Amino acid sequence: MSQNQTALIIGAHSDMARAIANQLASEGYNLQLAARNAQARLARSATDLILRHQGEVNCLELDVAATDSHADFIEQLTPLPDVVVCVAGVMPDQQSAEQDYALAKLMIDTNYAGVVSLFEGLAPRMASRGTGCLVGISSVAGDRGRQKNYIYGSTKAALTTYLSGLRNRLASKGVHVITVKPGFVNTAMTEGMDLPEKLTAEASEVALDISKAIQKQRNIIYSKPIWRLVMLVIKHIPEFIFKKLDI
Ligand SMILES: NC(=O)c1ccc[n+]([C@@H]2O[C@H](COP(=O)([O-])OP(=O)(O)OC[C@H]3O[C@@H](n4cnc5c(N)ncnc54)[C@H](OP(=O)(O)O)[C@@H]3O)[C@@H](O)[C@H]2O)c1
């Protein structure tokens, strides 16, 4: 149990975030739930979490892409959380993003730049305290660029590299950094997609994997774990073959 520990969940309105909130609250964490239009949209989830798990739940306003607001957001966090999970992300359609740079930029700003801004603000505070855990949700899409989603994938590749460096920087300061690489997950983001059942996780499975990773101080996890093998194979396809594949 993690009594008296606090977890901040960023992008708290999503299916995955709700599952993570439920999992961590069931383990005794108090929660800080951050999202856009937080008070209006999170009040019901917060009440439900309090009734079910009896911990404290606070709803905080945050736009991950609005980096100018991040210093004030971090300053008001009371207490400084023990665990931070950044779930926020966007994945507009690849072809639309090829034609409209604003969509590509939205992915860069939300999936990468916004997370860097938040984690860079949180890292020195956790390091001076000497404890903390930062969890970034990357994606298997960042392991190799494919024509069908390489703009989204490249923002996740950048995030994966960022988290690797941050983990290296903070390892001696008592702060742990976890990279989560989900494959397919049944959420609003993948609604309407024809996903292979055996390779598709439910949000609750990802939440459980994240909880175990926090407890065991894992560095990089794939969810479902089979994706580690799938991506190992995909990463090793020679480029002269890979560039001819329609994937
Ligand atoms: N689903 C998958 O198959 C899959 C696979 C690999 C990785 N992932 C990653 O997993 C994470 C969660 O995805 P999901 O599947 O749960 O997607 P989702 O249901 O679309 O949720 C994404 C969440 O991000 C929030 N968000 C987007 N832009 C934001 C911003 N500027 N500020 C604050 N919050 C913002 C959204 O908030 P609003 O409600 O305010 O829009 C939404 O709650 C994402 O990082 C995604 O890239 C998902």
The ligand as an ORCA input file, in Angstrom:
! r2SCAN-3c Opt
* xyz 0 1
  N      -4.662      3.878    -27.361
  C      -3.559      3.340    -27.847
  O      -3.591      2.344    -28.605
  C      -2.216      3.895    -27.464
  C      -1.077      3.192    -27.852
  C       0.179      3.671    -27.523
  C       0.290      4.838    -26.778
  N      -0.841      5.520    -26.425
  C      -0.653      6.739    -25.646
  O      -1.353      6.593    -24.436
  C      -1.759      7.877    -23.956
  C      -3.247      7.844    -23.628
  O      -3.940      7.627    -24.818
  P      -5.426      7.128    -24.892
  O      -5.439      5.973    -25.777
  O      -6.003      7.023    -23.527
  O      -6.026      8.345    -25.710
  P      -7.266      9.299    -25.478
  O      -8.395      8.533    -24.934
  O      -7.444     10.054    -26.740
  O      -6.725     10.261    -24.352
  C      -5.792     11.233    -24.564
  C      -5.917     12.230    -23.440
  O      -4.941     13.234    -23.638
  C      -5.535     14.447    -23.266
  N      -4.915     15.603    -23.890
  C      -4.703     15.808    -25.211
  N      -4.166     17.020    -25.381
  C      -4.037     17.580    -24.142
  C      -3.557     18.813    -23.673
  N      -3.062     19.751    -24.490
  N      -3.600     19.052    -22.334
  C      -4.096     18.132    -21.484
  N      -4.570     16.947    -21.869
  C      -4.532     16.677    -23.189
  C      -6.965     14.341    -23.758
  O      -7.700     15.300    -23.043
  P      -9.037     15.983    -23.606
  O     -10.122     15.055    -23.156
  O      -9.027     17.320    -22.950
  O      -8.908     16.051    -25.106
  C      -7.302     12.920    -23.399
  O      -7.817     12.848    -22.106
  C      -1.389      8.865    -25.055
  O      -0.153      9.474    -24.725
  C      -1.242      7.994    -26.279
  O      -0.383      8.569    -27.226
  C      -2.077      5.077    -26.741
*
